[in-house]
């Protein structure tokens, strides 16, 4: 496997098909073992930085963030990133959630085989109940024709 430009060849390698592999230490029946595991594609749905978290607008405030060899940001169809007056970017906390999802995929894949919620709240417990009600309603809405997420942007 080849080195990945900008990353340590000892830690990250890439095969001929462009898939990247991360050096990890895992527990096996023989003890701790160092292996190179394929970095899986993962996707998160989150709210954008600066959104009113207690009154989310599903068309403007929801982002889809993925790791597919690179970090990719998708916004709702119809949002023009070049001319948007809305600050469309993931927050620091979102990057932490990506790291947690990636760690779960690498070290405990059985937890996320069918999808796994990663929830991060920075509100009082009183507001949390209202947010959960709105989130459940939003999930029901998403089960009907979903908000199209068509545009993808690389984040550097």
N, C-alpha and C positions, 0 to 999 in steps of 0.2 A: 504494500500500500504506500501511497505517496504522501508527502507532507502537504499541509494546507497553508497557503500563503498567509502570513501574519500570525500564525499559531505555532506553538511548540510541536515539532514532529514527534517528540517523545509522548506528548499528551493526546494529540488529535491526528488522525490519519484519514486518508480518503481513498476509496477504491476506484477502479476504472469507470464505474458508472456514476461517480460523483457523490456517492453516499459516504457520510463521515462517521468515523468510529472514535469513541472516547475511551481512554485508558481508565479502567475502574478496578477497584478491589472488591471482590464478592466473597461471601461465605459459601463454601462447598462442603461436602461430607469429608473431604480431605483437609479442610482448614481454609485459611484465607488464600485466595488466588487472584492474581492480576490478569485481567483479560481486556480486550478491546471490544466494547459493545457498540452496535450500530446506534447512532443518535436517531431516535424515532421522530416522525412528523407529529407535532402536537398542535392543538388549536385551543384557544381560550376565547370566551365571549366576556367582555368587560365594558365598563363605562369609561368614557373619555375623561381625561384630566380636566378639571374645571366644571364638569357637569354637576347640576344640582342633584345629588344622590337621593334626595327624598322626593324628587319629582322628575324622573327620567323621561326624556323624549325618545321613544324607540327609534325614530327616524334619524335623529342627530346625535344622540348620546351613546349609542351602543357601537362598540368596535369589536372586530374579530382579529385576534393576534395569533400568528402561527410561527412555528419554527419548522422550516422545510429547507434545511441547508443554510438558510439565511432567515433573519427575522422579517416577517411580512405582516403588514397592517392592512386590513380591509375595512372599508366604511360602507354605510348603506348606499345603495344605488341612488344617484341623484345628488349626492354631495360632491361638489367640485372642490377638490383639495387646493387647487391653485388659486381659486378666488373666494374661498370660504372665509367668512368673518369669525367663524367658530374655531377655537383652538382645538384641532383634532390631533391628539397625540395620546399615547398611553402614559399613565402616571408611573412614578417610581414603584409604587406598590404593585402595579401590573407586572413590571419586570420581575419583582419578587415572586409573584404567582407563576410566571413562566418558569422561573428557576425551580419552584416547588413541583410543578407539573413534570418538568424534565427529570428531576430527581426521582419522582414517583415512577415515571416510565422506565427509568434505568434500573432502579433498585427494588421496586415493588410493583411490577407490571400487572400482577393479578388484581391490584386495587383499582386499576383504571381500564381494564379490558373492555368494559361496557360503558365507559365514560365515568367521570367522577367530578362531583362539585368541589370547587375550591372557593370558599367564601371568605371574604375579608371585609369587615365592617369597622368604620371609625365613627360610630354614632352612639348615642345613649341607648340603653335597653328599651326605653319607651318608644323611640323612633324605630328601633329594630323591628318590632312587631308590625308596624305600618309598612315598612319596607318589604318585609317578607310577604305580606298580603299583596302588595303591588307586584312583586317579583313573580308570585304564583299566577297572578292574573296575566302578566306579560308572557309567561311560559305557555299559558293556555292560548293566548293570541298567536304565539309563534307556532303552535301546532297546526293552526289554520294556515292559509297561504302566507308564507314567511316574508319578512322584509328582505328583498334581494340584496345579497352582499356580493357585488360583482367586481369592484375595483380592488386591486392589490397594490401595495406600495412597499418597497424595500426600505427598511429602517437601517440607517448606517450609524 
